[in-house]
Amino acid sequence: MGAWPPPFVGGGFIIAYAQLVAFYYAAGALLHFAVPAMMEVKSVQVEARRSGSVARDALYSLGEYGQ
């Protein structure tokens, strides 16, 4: 019986992809939840945004599909 998780080398594409995805989301969760809990995170936004500007910016970020 092999070790879990199996190594990247010799484990096949599915195993390597699963490990990559697990690491990516674990690192993202760590940055999203753990880091702000351990230290103060200050916003770089100096004033409140106008109503609707977040949705507008999100649509414009899609390029030609958002217009």
PyMOL Python script that loads the backbone (N, CA, C, O; Angstrom):
from pymol import cmd

cmd.read_pdbstr("""\
ATOM      1  N   MET A   1       0.844  -1.181   0.000  1.00  0.00           N
ATOM      2  CA  MET A   1       0.000   0.000   0.000  1.00  0.00           C
ATOM      3  C   MET A   1       0.886   1.240   0.000  1.00  0.00           C
ATOM      4  O   MET A   1       1.801   1.354   0.816  1.00  0.00           O
ATOM      5  N   GLY A   2       0.616   2.168  -0.914  1.00  0.00           N
ATOM      6  CA  GLY A   2       1.455   3.343  -1.065  1.00  0.00           C
ATOM      7  C   GLY A   2       1.075   4.450  -0.087  1.00  0.00           C
ATOM      8  O   GLY A   2       0.050   4.396   0.592  1.00  0.00           O
ATOM      9  N   ALA A   3       1.927   5.434  -0.045  1.00  0.00           N
ATOM     10  CA  ALA A   3       1.690   6.588   0.828  1.00  0.00           C
ATOM     11  C   ALA A   3       0.609   7.482   0.234  1.00  0.00           C
ATOM     12  O   ALA A   3       0.443   7.552  -0.983  1.00  0.00           O
ATOM     13  N   TRP A   4      -0.112   8.156   1.101  1.00  0.00           N
ATOM     14  CA  TRP A   4      -1.108   9.109   0.640  1.00  0.00           C
ATOM     15  C   TRP A   4      -0.689  10.497   1.074  1.00  0.00           C
ATOM     16  O   TRP A   4      -0.373  10.636   2.255  1.00  0.00           O
ATOM     17  N   PRO A   5      -0.651  11.507   0.288  1.00  0.00           N
ATOM     18  CA  PRO A   5      -0.982  11.478  -1.130  1.00  0.00           C
ATOM     19  C   PRO A   5       0.167  10.902  -1.943  1.00  0.00           C
ATOM     20  O   PRO A   5       1.332  11.057  -1.578  1.00  0.00           O
ATOM     21  N   PRO A   6      -0.158  10.247  -3.033  1.00  0.00           N
ATOM     22  CA  PRO A   6       0.885   9.671  -3.886  1.00  0.00           C
ATOM     23  C   PRO A   6       1.771  10.764  -4.468  1.00  0.00           C
ATOM     24  O   PRO A   6       1.332  11.910  -4.569  1.00  0.00           O
ATOM     25  N   PRO A   7       2.977  10.454  -4.844  1.00  0.00           N
ATOM     26  CA  PRO A   7       3.886  11.465  -5.393  1.00  0.00           C
ATOM     27  C   PRO A   7       3.451  11.938  -6.771  1.00  0.00           C
ATOM     28  O   PRO A   7       2.706  11.249  -7.468  1.00  0.00           O
ATOM     29  N   PHE A   8       3.924  13.121  -7.158  1.00  0.00           N
ATOM     30  CA  PHE A   8       3.636  13.631  -8.491  1.00  0.00           C
ATOM     31  C   PHE A   8       4.234  12.722  -9.563  1.00  0.00           C
ATOM     32  O   PHE A   8       3.581  12.410 -10.559  1.00  0.00           O
ATOM     33  N   VAL A   9       5.462  12.307  -9.353  1.00  0.00           N
ATOM     34  CA  VAL A   9       6.155  11.488 -10.349  1.00  0.00           C
ATOM     35  C   VAL A   9       5.629  10.065 -10.270  1.00  0.00           C
ATOM     36  O   VAL A   9       5.678   9.442  -9.209  1.00  0.00           O
ATOM     37  N   GLY A  10       5.133   9.552 -11.371  1.00  0.00           N
ATOM     38  CA  GLY A  10       4.639   8.186 -11.412  1.00  0.00           C
ATOM     39  C   GLY A  10       3.211   8.041 -10.935  1.00  0.00           C
ATOM     40  O   GLY A  10       2.672   6.934 -10.938  1.00  0.00           O
ATOM     41  N   GLY A  11       2.589   9.128 -10.526  1.00  0.00           N
ATOM     42  CA  GLY A  11       1.231   9.039 -10.015  1.00  0.00           C
ATOM     43  C   GLY A  11       0.168   9.242 -11.073  1.00  0.00           C
ATOM     44  O   GLY A  11      -0.997   8.913 -10.846  1.00  0.00           O
ATOM     45  N   GLY A  12       0.536   9.771 -12.208  1.00  0.00           N
ATOM     46  CA  GLY A  12      -0.427  10.019 -13.264  1.00  0.00           C
ATOM     47  C   GLY A  12      -0.988  11.429 -13.206  1.00  0.00           C
ATOM     48  O   GLY A  12      -0.802  12.156 -12.231  1.00  0.00           O
ATOM     49  N   PHE A  13      -1.674  11.790 -14.267  1.00  0.00           N
ATOM     50  CA  PHE A  13      -2.200  13.147 -14.395  1.00  0.00           C
ATOM     51  C   PHE A  13      -3.269  13.463 -13.362  1.00  0.00           C
ATOM     52  O   PHE A  13      -3.255  14.540 -12.766  1.00  0.00           O
ATOM     53  N   ILE A  14      -4.194  12.538 -13.145  1.00  0.00           N
ATOM     54  CA  ILE A  14      -5.306  12.800 -12.222  1.00  0.00           C
ATOM     55  C   ILE A  14      -4.795  13.051 -10.809  1.00  0.00           C
ATOM     56  O   ILE A  14      -5.266  13.965 -10.132  1.00  0.00           O
ATOM     57  N   ILE A  15      -3.846  12.257 -10.365  1.00  0.00           N
ATOM     58  CA  ILE A  15      -3.275  12.437  -9.026  1.00  0.00           C
ATOM     59  C   ILE A  15      -2.575  13.790  -8.931  1.00  0.00           C
ATOM     60  O   ILE A  15      -2.770  14.529  -7.966  1.00  0.00           O
ATOM     61  N   ALA A  16      -1.763  14.108  -9.931  1.00  0.00           N
ATOM     62  CA  ALA A  16      -1.042  15.382  -9.921  1.00  0.00           C
ATOM     63  C   ALA A  16      -2.015  16.557  -9.955  1.00  0.00           C
ATOM     64  O   ALA A  16      -1.819  17.546  -9.250  1.00  0.00           O
ATOM     65  N   TYR A  17      -3.051  16.452 -10.764  1.00  0.00           N
ATOM     66  CA  TYR A  17      -4.043  17.526 -10.859  1.00  0.00           C
ATOM     67  C   TYR A  17      -4.784  17.693  -9.529  1.00  0.00           C
ATOM     68  O   TYR A  17      -5.012  18.817  -9.082  1.00  0.00           O
ATOM     69  N   ALA A  18      -5.151  16.604  -8.914  1.00  0.00           N
ATOM     70  CA  ALA A  18      -5.849  16.663  -7.627  1.00  0.00           C
ATOM     71  C   ALA A  18      -4.969  17.306  -6.559  1.00  0.00           C
ATOM     72  O   ALA A  18      -5.458  18.099  -5.754  1.00  0.00           O
ATOM     73  N   GLN A  19      -3.691  16.977  -6.541  1.00  0.00           N
ATOM     74  CA  GLN A  19      -2.782  17.582  -5.567  1.00  0.00           C
ATOM     75  C   GLN A  19      -2.603  19.072  -5.839  1.00  0.00           C
ATOM     76  O   GLN A  19      -2.552  19.875  -4.907  1.00  0.00           O
ATOM     77  N   LEU A  20      -2.510  19.435  -7.093  1.00  0.00           N
ATOM     78  CA  LEU A  20      -2.366  20.844  -7.450  1.00  0.00           C
ATOM     79  C   LEU A  20      -3.598  21.640  -7.028  1.00  0.00           C
ATOM     80  O   LEU A  20      -3.474  22.720  -6.449  1.00  0.00           O
ATOM     81  N   VAL A  21      -4.773  21.114  -7.315  1.00  0.00           N
ATOM     82  CA  VAL A  21      -6.020  21.788  -6.944  1.00  0.00           C
ATOM     83  C   VAL A  21      -6.148  21.890  -5.429  1.00  0.00           C
ATOM     84  O   VAL A  21      -6.534  22.936  -4.909  1.00  0.00           O
ATOM     85  N   ALA A  22      -5.828  20.816  -4.721  1.00  0.00           N
ATOM     86  CA  ALA A  22      -5.906  20.834  -3.257  1.00  0.00           C
ATOM     87  C   ALA A  22      -4.954  21.878  -2.675  1.00  0.00           C
ATOM     88  O   ALA A  22      -5.327  22.610  -1.759  1.00  0.00           O
ATOM     89  N   PHE A  23      -3.744  21.949  -3.193  1.00  0.00           N
ATOM     90  CA  PHE A  23      -2.786  22.938  -2.706  1.00  0.00           C
ATOM     91  C   PHE A  23      -3.254  24.357  -3.022  1.00  0.00           C
ATOM     92  O   PHE A  23      -3.156  25.243  -2.174  1.00  0.00           O
ATOM     93  N   TYR A  24      -3.755  24.574  -4.219  1.00  0.00           N
ATOM     94  CA  TYR A  24      -4.203  25.902  -4.641  1.00  0.00           C
ATOM     95  C   TYR A  24      -5.316  26.415  -3.724  1.00  0.00           C
ATOM     96  O   TYR A  24      -5.253  27.545  -3.238  1.00  0.00           O
ATOM     97  N   TYR A  25      -6.328  25.586  -3.490  1.00  0.00           N
ATOM     98  CA  TYR A  25      -7.442  26.026  -2.661  1.00  0.00           C
ATOM     99  C   TYR A  25      -7.075  26.100  -1.189  1.00  0.00           C
ATOM    100  O   TYR A  25      -7.612  26.941  -0.468  1.00  0.00           O
ATOM    101  N   ALA A  26      -6.187  25.255  -0.729  1.00  0.00           N
ATOM    102  CA  ALA A  26      -5.720  25.344   0.659  1.00  0.00           C
ATOM    103  C   ALA A  26      -4.940  26.637   0.872  1.00  0.00           C
ATOM    104  O   ALA A  26      -5.124  27.313   1.884  1.00  0.00           O
ATOM    105  N   ALA A  27      -4.075  26.982  -0.069  1.00  0.00           N
ATOM    106  CA  ALA A  27      -3.318  28.233   0.039  1.00  0.00           C
ATOM    107  C   ALA A  27      -4.253  29.442  -0.039  1.00  0.00           C
ATOM    108  O   ALA A  27      -4.067  30.417   0.689  1.00  0.00           O
ATOM    109  N   GLY A  28      -5.243  29.383  -0.907  1.00  0.00           N
ATOM    110  CA  GLY A  28      -6.211  30.479  -1.007  1.00  0.00           C
ATOM    111  C   GLY A  28      -7.014  30.650   0.269  1.00  0.00           C
ATOM    112  O   GLY A  28      -7.247  31.774   0.715  1.00  0.00           O
ATOM    113  N   ALA A  29      -7.437  29.540   0.857  1.00  0.00           N
ATOM    114  CA  ALA A  29      -8.188  29.605   2.114  1.00  0.00           C
ATOM    115  C   ALA A  29      -7.316  30.160   3.238  1.00  0.00           C
ATOM    116  O   ALA A  29      -7.781  30.938   4.071  1.00  0.00           O
ATOM    117  N   LEU A  30      -6.058  29.755   3.252  1.00  0.00           N
ATOM    118  CA  LEU A  30      -5.137  30.266   4.258  1.00  0.00           C
ATOM    119  C   LEU A  30      -4.986  31.779   4.131  1.00  0.00           C
ATOM    120  O   LEU A  30      -5.041  32.496   5.131  1.00  0.00           O
ATOM    121  N   LEU A  31      -4.799  32.262   2.916  1.00  0.00           N
ATOM    122  CA  LEU A  31      -4.662  33.703   2.716  1.00  0.00           C
ATOM    123  C   LEU A  31      -5.956  34.452   3.017  1.00  0.00           C
ATOM    124  O   LEU A  31      -5.918  35.588   3.490  1.00  0.00           O
ATOM    125  N   HIS A  32      -7.089  33.833   2.750  1.00  0.00           N
ATOM    126  CA  HIS A  32      -8.371  34.509   2.937  1.00  0.00           C
ATOM    127  C   HIS A  32      -8.826  34.528   4.396  1.00  0.00           C
ATOM    128  O   HIS A  32      -9.380  35.525   4.859  1.00  0.00           O
ATOM    129  N   PHE A  33      -8.595  33.432   5.121  1.00  0.00           N
ATOM    130  CA  PHE A  33      -9.112  33.323   6.482  1.00  0.00           C
ATOM    131  C   PHE A  33      -8.042  33.478   7.565  1.00  0.00           C
ATOM    132  O   PHE A  33      -8.244  34.220   8.525  1.00  0.00           O
ATOM    133  N   ALA A  34      -6.923  32.796   7.424  1.00  0.00           N
ATOM    134  CA  ALA A  34      -5.940  32.745   8.506  1.00  0.00           C
ATOM    135  C   ALA A  34      -5.109  34.022   8.617  1.00  0.00           C
ATOM    136  O   ALA A  34      -4.908  34.532   9.719  1.00  0.00           O
ATOM    137  N   VAL A  35      -4.636  34.532   7.513  1.00  0.00           N
ATOM    138  CA  VAL A  35      -3.774  35.714   7.565  1.00  0.00           C
ATOM    139  C   VAL A  35      -4.515  36.919   8.147  1.00  0.00           C
ATOM    140  O   VAL A  35      -3.958  37.578   9.025  1.00  0.00           O
ATOM    141  N   PRO A  36      -5.740  37.250   7.711  1.00  0.00           N
ATOM    142  CA  PRO A  36      -6.437  38.377   8.338  1.00  0.00           C
ATOM    143  C   PRO A  36      -6.747  38.144   9.823  1.00  0.00           C
ATOM    144  O   PRO A  36      -6.839  39.107  10.585  1.00  0.00           O
ATOM    145  N   ALA A  37      -6.907  36.889  10.244  1.00  0.00           N
ATOM    146  CA  ALA A  37      -7.170  36.606  11.650  1.00  0.00           C
ATOM    147  C   ALA A  37      -5.916  36.812  12.497  1.00  0.00           C
ATOM    148  O   ALA A  37      -6.020  37.129  13.682  1.00  0.00           O
ATOM    149  N   MET A  38      -4.738  36.637  11.910  1.00  0.00           N
ATOM    150  CA  MET A  38      -3.489  36.753  12.661  1.00  0.00           C
ATOM    151  C   MET A  38      -2.949  38.179  12.690  1.00  0.00           C
ATOM    152  O   MET A  38      -2.250  38.555  13.631  1.00  0.00           O
ATOM    153  N   MET A  39      -3.263  38.974  11.677  1.00  0.00           N
ATOM    154  CA  MET A  39      -2.735  40.346  11.632  1.00  0.00           C
ATOM    155  C   MET A  39      -3.792  41.286  11.069  1.00  0.00           C
ATOM    156  O   MET A  39      -4.737  40.865  10.403  1.00  0.00           O
ATOM    157  N   GLU A  40      -3.606  42.561  11.352  1.00  0.00           N
ATOM    158  CA  GLU A  40      -4.556  43.563  10.875  1.00  0.00           C
ATOM    159  C   GLU A  40      -4.356  43.811   9.385  1.00  0.00           C
ATOM    160  O   GLU A  40      -3.233  43.989   8.915  1.00  0.00           O
ATOM    161  N   VAL A  41      -5.460  43.821   8.656  1.00  0.00           N
ATOM    162  CA  VAL A  41      -5.421  44.093   7.225  1.00  0.00           C
ATOM    163  C   VAL A  41      -6.146  45.411   6.989  1.00  0.00           C
ATOM    164  O   VAL A  41      -7.330  45.537   7.300  1.00  0.00           O
ATOM    165  N   LYS A  42      -5.441  46.385   6.444  1.00  0.00           N
ATOM    166  CA  LYS A  42      -6.029  47.702   6.203  1.00  0.00           C
ATOM    167  C   LYS A  42      -6.462  47.808   4.753  1.00  0.00           C
ATOM    168  O   LYS A  42      -5.800  47.294   3.852  1.00  0.00           O
ATOM    169  N   SER A  43      -7.567  48.473   4.546  1.00  0.00           N
ATOM    170  CA  SER A  43      -8.073  48.691   3.195  1.00  0.00           C
ATOM    171  C   SER A  43      -7.285  49.803   2.522  1.00  0.00           C
ATOM    172  O   SER A  43      -6.838  50.743   3.179  1.00  0.00           O
ATOM    173  N   VAL A  44      -7.119  49.694   1.227  1.00  0.00           N
ATOM    174  CA  VAL A  44      -6.467  50.759   0.473  1.00  0.00           C
ATOM    175  C   VAL A  44      -7.495  51.727  -0.100  1.00  0.00           C
ATOM    176  O   VAL A  44      -7.133  52.751  -0.679  1.00  0.00           O
ATOM    177  N   GLN A  45      -8.772  51.406   0.061  1.00  0.00           N
ATOM    178  CA  GLN A  45      -9.862  52.267  -0.416  1.00  0.00           C
ATOM    179  C   GLN A  45     -10.006  53.434   0.556  1.00  0.00           C
ATOM    180  O   GLN A  45     -10.198  53.216   1.753  1.00  0.00           O
ATOM    181  N   VAL A  46      -9.915  54.670   0.063  1.00  0.00           N
ATOM    182  CA  VAL A  46      -9.948  55.836   0.944  1.00  0.00           C
ATOM    183  C   VAL A  46     -11.357  56.350   1.215  1.00  0.00           C
ATOM    184  O   VAL A  46     -11.593  56.985   2.242  1.00  0.00           O
ATOM    185  N   GLU A  47     -12.281  56.089   0.323  1.00  0.00           N
ATOM    186  CA  GLU A  47     -13.653  56.542   0.554  1.00  0.00           C
ATOM    187  C   GLU A  47     -14.626  55.485   0.052  1.00  0.00           C
ATOM    188  O   GLU A  47     -14.255  54.585  -0.702  1.00  0.00           O
ATOM    189  N   ALA A  48     -15.870  55.610   0.480  1.00  0.00           N
ATOM    190  CA  ALA A  48     -16.892  54.633   0.094  1.00  0.00           C
ATOM    191  C   ALA A  48     -17.166  54.723  -1.413  1.00  0.00           C
ATOM    192  O   ALA A  48     -17.084  55.794  -2.014  1.00  0.00           O
ATOM    193  N   ARG A  49     -17.488  53.594  -1.991  1.00  0.00           N
ATOM    194  CA  ARG A  49     -17.798  53.571  -3.431  1.00  0.00           C
ATOM    195  C   ARG A  49     -19.252  53.941  -3.662  1.00  0.00           C
ATOM    196  O   ARG A  49     -20.109  53.704  -2.810  1.00  0.00           O
ATOM    197  N   ARG A  50     -19.518  54.519  -4.809  1.00  0.00           N
ATOM    198  CA  ARG A  50     -20.893  54.886  -5.152  1.00  0.00           C
ATOM    199  C   ARG A  50     -21.721  53.640  -5.419  1.00  0.00           C
ATOM    200  O   ARG A  50     -21.190  52.584  -5.764  1.00  0.00           O
ATOM    201  N   SER A  51     -23.012  53.780  -5.255  1.00  0.00           N
ATOM    202  CA  SER A  51     -23.924  52.668  -5.507  1.00  0.00           C
ATOM    203  C   SER A  51     -23.863  52.251  -6.968  1.00  0.00           C
ATOM    204  O   SER A  51     -23.977  53.085  -7.866  1.00  0.00           O
ATOM    205  N   GLY A  52     -23.682  50.966  -7.201  1.00  0.00           N
ATOM    206  CA  GLY A  52     -23.649  50.441  -8.553  1.00  0.00           C
ATOM    207  C   GLY A  52     -22.281  50.420  -9.203  1.00  0.00           C
ATOM    208  O   GLY A  52     -22.118  49.834 -10.273  1.00  0.00           O
ATOM    209  N   SER A  53     -21.292  51.048  -8.580  1.00  0.00           N
ATOM    210  CA  SER A  53     -19.973  51.102  -9.220  1.00  0.00           C
ATOM    211  C   SER A  53     -19.267  49.750  -9.197  1.00  0.00           C
ATOM    212  O   SER A  53     -18.483  49.456 -10.099  1.00  0.00           O
ATOM    213  N   VAL A  54     -19.525  48.928  -8.192  1.00  0.00           N
ATOM    214  CA  VAL A  54     -18.899  47.607  -8.127  1.00  0.00           C
ATOM    215  C   VAL A  54     -19.411  46.734  -9.272  1.00  0.00           C
ATOM    216  O   VAL A  54     -18.625  46.068  -9.946  1.00  0.00           O
ATOM    217  N   ALA A  55     -20.727  46.738  -9.492  1.00  0.00           N
ATOM    218  CA  ALA A  55     -21.305  45.948 -10.583  1.00  0.00           C
ATOM    219  C   ALA A  55     -20.820  46.462 -11.937  1.00  0.00           C
ATOM    220  O   ALA A  55     -20.516  45.667 -12.827  1.00  0.00           O
ATOM    221  N   ARG A  56     -20.746  47.786 -12.102  1.00  0.00           N
ATOM    222  CA  ARG A  56     -20.271  48.360 -13.354  1.00  0.00           C
ATOM    223  C   ARG A  56     -18.828  47.952 -13.633  1.00  0.00           C
ATOM    224  O   ARG A  56     -18.499  47.558 -14.752  1.00  0.00           O
ATOM    225  N   ASP A  57     -17.976  48.044 -12.630  1.00  0.00           N
ATOM    226  CA  ASP A  57     -16.573  47.673 -12.810  1.00  0.00           C
ATOM    227  C   ASP A  57     -16.425  46.188 -13.112  1.00  0.00           C
ATOM    228  O   ASP A  57     -15.569  45.799 -13.906  1.00  0.00           O
ATOM    229  N   ALA A  58     -17.252  45.358 -12.486  1.00  0.00           N
ATOM    230  CA  ALA A  58     -17.202  43.923 -12.747  1.00  0.00           C
ATOM    231  C   ALA A  58     -17.599  43.623 -14.186  1.00  0.00           C
ATOM    232  O   ALA A  58     -16.979  42.782 -14.836  1.00  0.00           O
ATOM    233  N   LEU A  59     -18.625  44.302 -14.687  1.00  0.00           N
ATOM    234  CA  LEU A  59     -19.038  44.097 -16.078  1.00  0.00           C
ATOM    235  C   LEU A  59     -17.980  44.586 -17.054  1.00  0.00           C
ATOM    236  O   LEU A  59     -17.711  43.923 -18.055  1.00  0.00           O
ATOM    237  N   TYR A  60     -17.378  45.739 -16.778  1.00  0.00           N
ATOM    238  CA  TYR A  60     -16.340  46.259 -17.667  1.00  0.00           C
ATOM    239  C   TYR A  60     -15.104  45.370 -17.675  1.00  0.00           C
ATOM    240  O   TYR A  60     -14.385  45.320 -18.673  1.00  0.00           O
ATOM    241  N   SER A  61     -14.848  44.665 -16.571  1.00  0.00           N
ATOM    242  CA  SER A  61     -13.681  43.789 -16.519  1.00  0.00           C
ATOM    243  C   SER A  61     -13.832  42.597 -17.458  1.00  0.00           C
ATOM    244  O   SER A  61     -12.846  41.933 -17.776  1.00  0.00           O
ATOM    245  N   LEU A  62     -15.066  42.318 -17.906  1.00  0.00           N
ATOM    246  CA  LEU A  62     -15.282  41.214 -18.834  1.00  0.00           C
ATOM    247  C   LEU A  62     -14.950  41.577 -20.274  1.00  0.00           C
ATOM    248  O   LEU A  62     -14.984  40.719 -21.156  1.00  0.00           O
ATOM    249  N   GLY A  63     -14.631  42.835 -20.514  1.00  0.00           N
ATOM    250  CA  GLY A  63     -14.264  43.275 -21.863  1.00  0.00           C
ATOM    251  C   GLY A  63     -15.487  43.493 -22.707  1.00  0.00           C
ATOM    252  O   GLY A  63     -16.468  44.078 -22.250  1.00  0.00           O
ATOM    253  N   GLU A  64     -15.440  43.028 -23.938  1.00  0.00           N
ATOM    254  CA  GLU A  64     -16.535  43.274 -24.881  1.00  0.00           C
ATOM    255  C   GLU A  64     -17.805  42.548 -24.467  1.00  0.00           C
ATOM    256  O   GLU A  64     -18.890  42.947 -24.890  1.00  0.00           O
ATOM    257  N   TYR A  65     -17.715  41.498 -23.657  1.00  0.00           N
ATOM    258  CA  TYR A  65     -18.904  40.761 -23.242  1.00  0.00           C
ATOM    259  C   TYR A  65     -19.710  41.515 -22.189  1.00  0.00           C
ATOM    260  O   TYR A  65     -20.902  41.253 -22.026  1.00  0.00           O
ATOM    261  N   GLY A  66     -19.091  42.431 -21.485  1.00  0.00           N
ATOM    262  CA  GLY A  66     -19.782  43.160 -20.437  1.00  0.00           C
ATOM    263  C   GLY A  66     -20.446  44.439 -20.909  1.00  0.00           C
ATOM    264  O   GLY A  66     -21.085  45.132 -20.117  1.00  0.00           O
ATOM    265  N   GLN A  67     -20.306  44.762 -22.182  1.00  0.00           N
ATOM    266  CA  GLN A  67     -20.859  46.042 -22.651  1.00  0.00           C
ATOM    267  C   GLN A  67     -22.163  45.842 -23.363  1.00  0.00           C
ATOM    268  O   GLN A  67     -22.769  46.808 -23.824  1.00  0.00           O
TER     269      GLN A  67
END
""", "prot")
cmd.dss("prot")
cmd.show_as("cartoon", "prot")
cmd.util.cbc("prot")
cmd.orient("prot")
